[in-house]
């Protein structure tokens, strides 16, 4: 496979299939890019539950149960929000693994302490494991989004490999 993104999504699918797991995605700044990478793989319906794009804060609240207080105190691009997004995606989907992403892809949107390229990630499993990470991805909007998709898939693969349900 010449496409590194496709190879990564295929590796994730192979690992999920071995475990009998299904994955769900909750995406903001990537606009469904993780779900698109996954569904580009033939046979992904065997291990992809579904994805939600919750770009607006109201969507994060209505679809994923992100608390108003969390958004008000931490902001949409924060560890607390992506954790709530991942847990909400698990609850909504019944999947074994969920990945959530919220960030500032640019060119605007930066705030003090959160420059363009700041992206928060969370991975949650049905067995209660919750992992979060922040990355600062350089580049234009497309490069930030692509970098975030790759990091999200890499994290999901690592979480999948170390966990059992």
Secondary structure, 3 states (H helix, E strand, C coil): CCCHHHHHHHHHHHHHHHHCCCEEEEECCCCCHHHHHHHCCCCHHHCEEEEEECCCHHHHHHHHCCCHHHHHHHCCCCHHHHHHHHHHHHHHHCCCEEEEEEECCCCCCCECCECCCEEEEEEEECCCCEEEEEEECCCCHHHHHHHHHHHHHHHHHHHHHHCCC
